[in-house]
Amino acid sequence: MREEALPYILKDLEEHGGHWFFALQTITRTVLGEPSDSFETIRQLWLNWGHTTGKF
């Protein structure tokens, strides 16, 4: 996957909460949150990241 997939992954994450964190980290080379954070916390961090960076 490449960066072109990010809007689709983020949309699915927003609508269905899929487990996309590893793919997002791999594509963006970015790690958000801590291992102890909840699924919802990391989900929100990625959605915010997508909006902030214009990738969403």
PDB file of N, CA, C and O in Angstrom:
ATOM      1  N   MET A   1       0.840  -1.177   0.000  1.00  0.00           N
ATOM      2  CA  MET A   1       0.000   0.000   0.000  1.00  0.00           C
ATOM      3  C   MET A   1       0.886   1.241   0.000  1.00  0.00           C
ATOM      4  O   MET A   1       2.022   1.246   0.475  1.00  0.00           O
ATOM      5  N   ARG A   2       0.306   2.272  -0.552  1.00  0.00           N
ATOM      6  CA  ARG A   2       1.028   3.534  -0.582  1.00  0.00           C
ATOM      7  C   ARG A   2       0.150   4.632  -0.020  1.00  0.00           C
ATOM      8  O   ARG A   2      -0.988   4.402   0.390  1.00  0.00           O
ATOM      9  N   GLU A   3       0.712   5.837  -0.011  1.00  0.00           N
ATOM     10  CA  GLU A   3       0.006   6.979   0.569  1.00  0.00           C
ATOM     11  C   GLU A   3      -1.349   7.243  -0.060  1.00  0.00           C
ATOM     12  O   GLU A   3      -2.231   7.809   0.585  1.00  0.00           O
ATOM     13  N   GLU A   4      -1.524   6.842  -1.312  1.00  0.00           N
ATOM     14  CA  GLU A   4      -2.805   7.052  -1.988  1.00  0.00           C
ATOM     15  C   GLU A   4      -3.945   6.321  -1.287  1.00  0.00           C
ATOM     16  O   GLU A   4      -5.111   6.684  -1.445  1.00  0.00           O
ATOM     17  N   ALA A   5      -3.611   5.304  -0.521  1.00  0.00           N
ATOM     18  CA  ALA A   5      -4.626   4.521   0.191  1.00  0.00           C
ATOM     19  C   ALA A   5      -5.086   5.186   1.487  1.00  0.00           C
ATOM     20  O   ALA A   5      -6.103   4.785   2.053  1.00  0.00           O
ATOM     21  N   LEU A   6      -4.362   6.184   1.963  1.00  0.00           N
ATOM     22  CA  LEU A   6      -4.664   6.779   3.263  1.00  0.00           C
ATOM     23  C   LEU A   6      -6.094   7.302   3.399  1.00  0.00           C
ATOM     24  O   LEU A   6      -6.732   7.015   4.411  1.00  0.00           O
ATOM     25  N   PRO A   7      -6.626   8.048   2.444  1.00  0.00           N
ATOM     26  CA  PRO A   7      -8.003   8.524   2.622  1.00  0.00           C
ATOM     27  C   PRO A   7      -9.011   7.379   2.786  1.00  0.00           C
ATOM     28  O   PRO A   7      -9.960   7.491   3.562  1.00  0.00           O
ATOM     29  N   TYR A   8      -8.804   6.296   2.065  1.00  0.00           N
ATOM     30  CA  TYR A   8      -9.718   5.150   2.149  1.00  0.00           C
ATOM     31  C   TYR A   8      -9.581   4.424   3.487  1.00  0.00           C
ATOM     32  O   TYR A   8     -10.572   4.010   4.090  1.00  0.00           O
ATOM     33  N   ILE A   9      -8.346   4.280   3.934  1.00  0.00           N
ATOM     34  CA  ILE A   9      -8.105   3.632   5.227  1.00  0.00           C
ATOM     35  C   ILE A   9      -8.693   4.477   6.352  1.00  0.00           C
ATOM     36  O   ILE A   9      -9.360   3.947   7.240  1.00  0.00           O
ATOM     37  N   LEU A  10      -8.452   5.776   6.323  1.00  0.00           N
ATOM     38  CA  LEU A  10      -8.960   6.655   7.376  1.00  0.00           C
ATOM     39  C   LEU A  10     -10.484   6.695   7.374  1.00  0.00           C
ATOM     40  O   LEU A  10     -11.101   6.739   8.439  1.00  0.00           O
ATOM     41  N   LYS A  11     -11.094   6.679   6.203  1.00  0.00           N
ATOM     42  CA  LYS A  11     -12.564   6.664   6.125  1.00  0.00           C
ATOM     43  C   LYS A  11     -13.112   5.383   6.739  1.00  0.00           C
ATOM     44  O   LYS A  11     -14.090   5.418   7.486  1.00  0.00           O
ATOM     45  N   ASP A  12     -12.484   4.254   6.427  1.00  0.00           N
ATOM     46  CA  ASP A  12     -12.930   2.991   6.996  1.00  0.00           C
ATOM     47  C   ASP A  12     -12.733   2.980   8.509  1.00  0.00           C
ATOM     48  O   ASP A  12     -13.580   2.483   9.251  1.00  0.00           O
ATOM     49  N   LEU A  13     -11.618   3.527   8.953  1.00  0.00           N
ATOM     50  CA  LEU A  13     -11.353   3.621  10.386  1.00  0.00           C
ATOM     51  C   LEU A  13     -12.414   4.471  11.069  1.00  0.00           C
ATOM     52  O   LEU A  13     -12.869   4.137  12.163  1.00  0.00           O
ATOM     53  N   GLU A  14     -12.806   5.553  10.437  1.00  0.00           N
ATOM     54  CA  GLU A  14     -13.827   6.433  11.007  1.00  0.00           C
ATOM     55  C   GLU A  14     -15.199   5.754  11.033  1.00  0.00           C
ATOM     56  O   GLU A  14     -15.910   5.828  12.035  1.00  0.00           O
ATOM     57  N   GLU A  15     -15.565   5.100   9.947  1.00  0.00           N
ATOM     58  CA  GLU A  15     -16.911   4.526   9.829  1.00  0.00           C
ATOM     59  C   GLU A  15     -17.072   3.163  10.481  1.00  0.00           C
ATOM     60  O   GLU A  15     -18.137   2.851  11.014  1.00  0.00           O
ATOM     61  N   HIS A  16     -16.025   2.350  10.445  1.00  0.00           N
ATOM     62  CA  HIS A  16     -16.160   0.971  10.910  1.00  0.00           C
ATOM     63  C   HIS A  16     -15.189   0.593  12.022  1.00  0.00           C
ATOM     64  O   HIS A  16     -15.338  -0.456  12.648  1.00  0.00           O
ATOM     65  N   GLY A  17     -14.200   1.440  12.268  1.00  0.00           N
ATOM     66  CA  GLY A  17     -13.251   1.151  13.349  1.00  0.00           C
ATOM     67  C   GLY A  17     -12.334  -0.009  13.065  1.00  0.00           C
ATOM     68  O   GLY A  17     -11.865  -0.668  13.993  1.00  0.00           O
ATOM     69  N   GLY A  18     -12.066  -0.275  11.792  1.00  0.00           N
ATOM     70  CA  GLY A  18     -11.184  -1.386  11.445  1.00  0.00           C
ATOM     71  C   GLY A  18      -9.818  -1.271  12.094  1.00  0.00           C
ATOM     72  O   GLY A  18      -9.410  -0.198  12.539  1.00  0.00           O
ATOM     73  N   HIS A  19      -9.137  -2.369  12.138  1.00  0.00           N
ATOM     74  CA  HIS A  19      -7.808  -2.409  12.761  1.00  0.00           C
ATOM     75  C   HIS A  19      -6.747  -2.053  11.732  1.00  0.00           C
ATOM     76  O   HIS A  19      -6.094  -2.936  11.176  1.00  0.00           O
ATOM     77  N   TRP A  20      -6.577  -0.772  11.481  1.00  0.00           N
ATOM     78  CA  TRP A  20      -5.686  -0.249  10.456  1.00  0.00           C
ATOM     79  C   TRP A  20      -4.394   0.321  11.013  1.00  0.00           C
ATOM     80  O   TRP A  20      -3.589   0.845  10.244  1.00  0.00           O
ATOM     81  N   PHE A  21      -4.165   0.243  12.300  1.00  0.00           N
ATOM     82  CA  PHE A  21      -3.046   0.962  12.900  1.00  0.00           C
ATOM     83  C   PHE A  21      -1.695   0.536  12.330  1.00  0.00           C
ATOM     84  O   PHE A  21      -0.850   1.387  12.052  1.00  0.00           O
ATOM     85  N   PHE A  22      -1.481  -0.753  12.155  1.00  0.00           N
ATOM     86  CA  PHE A  22      -0.192  -1.219  11.624  1.00  0.00           C
ATOM     87  C   PHE A  22       0.019  -0.709  10.200  1.00  0.00           C
ATOM     88  O   PHE A  22       1.113  -0.265   9.850  1.00  0.00           O
ATOM     89  N   ALA A  23      -1.025  -0.774   9.388  1.00  0.00           N
ATOM     90  CA  ALA A  23      -0.921  -0.272   8.008  1.00  0.00           C
ATOM     91  C   ALA A  23      -0.635   1.225   8.009  1.00  0.00           C
ATOM     92  O   ALA A  23       0.210   1.694   7.246  1.00  0.00           O
ATOM     93  N   LEU A  24      -1.325   1.970   8.849  1.00  0.00           N
ATOM     94  CA  LEU A  24      -1.098   3.411   8.927  1.00  0.00           C
ATOM     95  C   LEU A  24       0.333   3.723   9.353  1.00  0.00           C
ATOM     96  O   LEU A  24       0.979   4.605   8.786  1.00  0.00           O
ATOM     97  N   GLN A  25       0.821   3.000  10.345  1.00  0.00           N
ATOM     98  CA  GLN A  25       2.195   3.215  10.807  1.00  0.00           C
ATOM     99  C   GLN A  25       3.200   2.886   9.712  1.00  0.00           C
ATOM    100  O   GLN A  25       4.189   3.596   9.535  1.00  0.00           O
ATOM    101  N   THR A  26       2.943   1.810   8.983  1.00  0.00           N
ATOM    102  CA  THR A  26       3.860   1.389   7.933  1.00  0.00           C
ATOM    103  C   THR A  26       3.889   2.388   6.783  1.00  0.00           C
ATOM    104  O   THR A  26       4.960   2.752   6.296  1.00  0.00           O
ATOM    105  N   ILE A  27       2.729   2.822   6.358  1.00  0.00           N
ATOM    106  CA  ILE A  27       2.643   3.753   5.227  1.00  0.00           C
ATOM    107  C   ILE A  27       3.216   5.120   5.585  1.00  0.00           C
ATOM    108  O   ILE A  27       3.962   5.711   4.805  1.00  0.00           O
ATOM    109  N   THR A  28       2.862   5.620   6.771  1.00  0.00           N
ATOM    110  CA  THR A  28       3.247   6.983   7.146  1.00  0.00           C
ATOM    111  C   THR A  28       4.574   7.064   7.892  1.00  0.00           C
ATOM    112  O   THR A  28       5.162   8.138   8.019  1.00  0.00           O
ATOM    113  N   ARG A  29       5.035   5.928   8.380  1.00  0.00           N
ATOM    114  CA  ARG A  29       6.236   5.885   9.223  1.00  0.00           C
ATOM    115  C   ARG A  29       6.071   6.776  10.449  1.00  0.00           C
ATOM    116  O   ARG A  29       6.994   7.456  10.896  1.00  0.00           O
ATOM    117  N   THR A  30       4.842   6.735  10.969  1.00  0.00           N
ATOM    118  CA  THR A  30       4.470   7.531  12.138  1.00  0.00           C
ATOM    119  C   THR A  30       3.835   6.611  13.168  1.00  0.00           C
ATOM    120  O   THR A  30       3.029   5.747  12.825  1.00  0.00           O
ATOM    121  N   VAL A  31       4.198   6.797  14.424  1.00  0.00           N
ATOM    122  CA  VAL A  31       3.592   6.051  15.519  1.00  0.00           C
ATOM    123  C   VAL A  31       2.851   7.049  16.389  1.00  0.00           C
ATOM    124  O   VAL A  31       3.431   8.024  16.867  1.00  0.00           O
ATOM    125  N   LEU A  32       1.575   6.799  16.588  1.00  0.00           N
ATOM    126  CA  LEU A  32       0.765   7.680  17.433  1.00  0.00           C
ATOM    127  C   LEU A  32       0.328   6.925  18.672  1.00  0.00           C
ATOM    128  O   LEU A  32      -0.024   5.748  18.603  1.00  0.00           O
ATOM    129  N   GLY A  33       0.353   7.601  19.792  1.00  0.00           N
ATOM    130  CA  GLY A  33      -0.106   7.013  21.037  1.00  0.00           C
ATOM    131  C   GLY A  33       0.935   6.109  21.670  1.00  0.00           C
ATOM    132  O   GLY A  33       2.065   5.975  21.200  1.00  0.00           O
ATOM    133  N   GLU A  34       0.501   5.505  22.745  1.00  0.00           N
ATOM    134  CA  GLU A  34       1.337   4.596  23.534  1.00  0.00           C
ATOM    135  C   GLU A  34       0.708   3.206  23.511  1.00  0.00           C
ATOM    136  O   GLU A  34      -0.502   3.082  23.323  1.00  0.00           O
ATOM    137  N   PRO A  35       1.513   2.158  23.698  1.00  0.00           N
ATOM    138  CA  PRO A  35       0.948   0.798  23.704  1.00  0.00           C
ATOM    139  C   PRO A  35      -0.175   0.612  24.728  1.00  0.00           C
ATOM    140  O   PRO A  35      -1.050  -0.235  24.550  1.00  0.00           O
ATOM    141  N   SER A  36      -0.145   1.394  25.781  1.00  0.00           N
ATOM    142  CA  SER A  36      -1.171   1.257  26.826  1.00  0.00           C
ATOM    143  C   SER A  36      -2.463   2.014  26.498  1.00  0.00           C
ATOM    144  O   SER A  36      -3.459   1.864  27.206  1.00  0.00           O
ATOM    145  N   ASP A  37      -2.456   2.825  25.430  1.00  0.00           N
ATOM    146  CA  ASP A  37      -3.655   3.589  25.062  1.00  0.00           C
ATOM    147  C   ASP A  37      -4.750   2.661  24.547  1.00  0.00           C
ATOM    148  O   ASP A  37      -4.471   1.602  23.983  1.00  0.00           O
ATOM    149  N   SER A  38      -5.978   3.068  24.746  1.00  0.00           N
ATOM    150  CA  SER A  38      -7.118   2.277  24.277  1.00  0.00           C
ATOM    151  C   SER A  38      -7.246   2.363  22.754  1.00  0.00           C
ATOM    152  O   SER A  38      -6.694   3.261  22.118  1.00  0.00           O
ATOM    153  N   PHE A  39      -7.976   1.422  22.197  1.00  0.00           N
ATOM    154  CA  PHE A  39      -8.253   1.416  20.765  1.00  0.00           C
ATOM    155  C   PHE A  39      -8.862   2.748  20.352  1.00  0.00           C
ATOM    156  O   PHE A  39      -8.442   3.346  19.361  1.00  0.00           O
ATOM    157  N   GLU A  40      -9.846   3.211  21.106  1.00  0.00           N
ATOM    158  CA  GLU A  40     -10.543   4.456  20.759  1.00  0.00           C
ATOM    159  C   GLU A  40      -9.609   5.662  20.801  1.00  0.00           C
ATOM    160  O   GLU A  40      -9.716   6.555  19.960  1.00  0.00           O
ATOM    161  N   THR A  41      -8.706   5.698  21.758  1.00  0.00           N
ATOM    162  CA  THR A  41      -7.744   6.798  21.840  1.00  0.00           C
ATOM    163  C   THR A  41      -6.859   6.830  20.602  1.00  0.00           C
ATOM    164  O   THR A  41      -6.664   7.888  20.005  1.00  0.00           O
ATOM    165  N   ILE A  42      -6.324   5.681  20.216  1.00  0.00           N
ATOM    166  CA  ILE A  42      -5.450   5.619  19.037  1.00  0.00           C
ATOM    167  C   ILE A  42      -6.249   5.923  17.781  1.00  0.00           C
ATOM    168  O   ILE A  42      -5.759   6.603  16.879  1.00  0.00           O
ATOM    169  N   ARG A  43      -7.464   5.428  17.720  1.00  0.00           N
ATOM    170  CA  ARG A  43      -8.338   5.705  16.575  1.00  0.00           C
ATOM    171  C   ARG A  43      -8.520   7.210  16.405  1.00  0.00           C
ATOM    172  O   ARG A  43      -8.379   7.737  15.302  1.00  0.00           O
ATOM    173  N   GLN A  44      -8.829   7.892  17.493  1.00  0.00           N
ATOM    174  CA  GLN A  44      -9.019   9.347  17.443  1.00  0.00           C
ATOM    175  C   GLN A  44      -7.729  10.073  17.070  1.00  0.00           C
ATOM    176  O   GLN A  44      -7.765  11.059  16.333  1.00  0.00           O
ATOM    177  N   LEU A  45      -6.604   9.601  17.567  1.00  0.00           N
ATOM    178  CA  LEU A  45      -5.327  10.215  17.208  1.00  0.00           C
ATOM    179  C   LEU A  45      -5.083  10.119  15.707  1.00  0.00           C
ATOM    180  O   LEU A  45      -4.641  11.086  15.087  1.00  0.00           O
ATOM    181  N   TRP A  46      -5.370   8.956  15.116  1.00  0.00           N
ATOM    182  CA  TRP A  46      -5.177   8.795  13.670  1.00  0.00           C
ATOM    183  C   TRP A  46      -6.158   9.638  12.873  1.00  0.00           C
ATOM    184  O   TRP A  46      -5.784  10.232  11.862  1.00  0.00           O
ATOM    185  N   LEU A  47      -7.392   9.695  13.307  1.00  0.00           N
ATOM    186  CA  LEU A  47      -8.369  10.521  12.593  1.00  0.00           C
ATOM    187  C   LEU A  47      -7.984  11.994  12.666  1.00  0.00           C
ATOM    188  O   LEU A  47      -8.080  12.709  11.669  1.00  0.00           O
ATOM    189  N   ASN A  48      -7.552  12.449  13.833  1.00  0.00           N
ATOM    190  CA  ASN A  48      -7.085  13.833  13.974  1.00  0.00           C
ATOM    191  C   ASN A  48      -5.859  14.077  13.101  1.00  0.00           C
ATOM    192  O   ASN A  48      -5.754  15.119  12.454  1.00  0.00           O
ATOM    193  N   TRP A  49      -4.943  13.132  13.082  1.00  0.00           N
ATOM    194  CA  TRP A  49      -3.754  13.242  12.246  1.00  0.00           C
ATOM    195  C   TRP A  49      -4.160  13.378  10.775  1.00  0.00           C
ATOM    196  O   TRP A  49      -3.615  14.217  10.058  1.00  0.00           O
ATOM    197  N   GLY A  50      -5.103  12.567  10.329  1.00  0.00           N
ATOM    198  CA  GLY A  50      -5.562  12.616   8.952  1.00  0.00           C
ATOM    199  C   GLY A  50      -6.139  13.966   8.586  1.00  0.00           C
ATOM    200  O   GLY A  50      -5.863  14.496   7.510  1.00  0.00           O
ATOM    201  N   HIS A  51      -6.939  14.523   9.479  1.00  0.00           N
ATOM    202  CA  HIS A  51      -7.535  15.837   9.209  1.00  0.00           C
ATOM    203  C   HIS A  51      -6.473  16.936   9.244  1.00  0.00           C
ATOM    204  O   HIS A  51      -6.466  17.822   8.390  1.00  0.00           O
ATOM    205  N   THR A  52      -5.593  16.881  10.213  1.00  0.00           N
ATOM    206  CA  THR A  52      -4.562  17.900  10.373  1.00  0.00           C
ATOM    207  C   THR A  52      -3.581  17.919   9.203  1.00  0.00           C
ATOM    208  O   THR A  52      -3.154  18.988   8.766  1.00  0.00           O
ATOM    209  N   THR A  53      -3.225  16.746   8.700  1.00  0.00           N
ATOM    210  CA  THR A  53      -2.231  16.668   7.634  1.00  0.00           C
ATOM    211  C   THR A  53      -2.855  16.763   6.242  1.00  0.00           C
ATOM    212  O   THR A  53      -2.138  16.826   5.243  1.00  0.00           O
ATOM    213  N   GLY A  54      -4.193  16.773   6.173  1.00  0.00           N
ATOM    214  CA  GLY A  54      -4.849  16.835   4.881  1.00  0.00           C
ATOM    215  C   GLY A  54      -4.869  15.516   4.148  1.00  0.00           C
ATOM    216  O   GLY A  54      -5.148  15.483   2.950  1.00  0.00           O
ATOM    217  N   LYS A  55      -4.584  14.433   4.831  1.00  0.00           N
ATOM    218  CA  LYS A  55      -4.572  13.104   4.208  1.00  0.00           C
ATOM    219  C   LYS A  55      -5.951  12.477   4.194  1.00  0.00           C
ATOM    220  O   LYS A  55      -6.167  11.450   3.551  1.00  0.00           O
ATOM    221  N   PHE A  56      -6.883  13.092   4.901  1.00  0.00           N
ATOM    222  CA  PHE A  56      -8.228  12.544   5.031  1.00  0.00           C
ATOM    223  C   PHE A  56      -9.145  13.294   4.093  1.00  0.00           C
ATOM    224  O   PHE A  56     -10.339  13.000   4.032  1.00  0.00           O
TER     225      PHE A  56
END
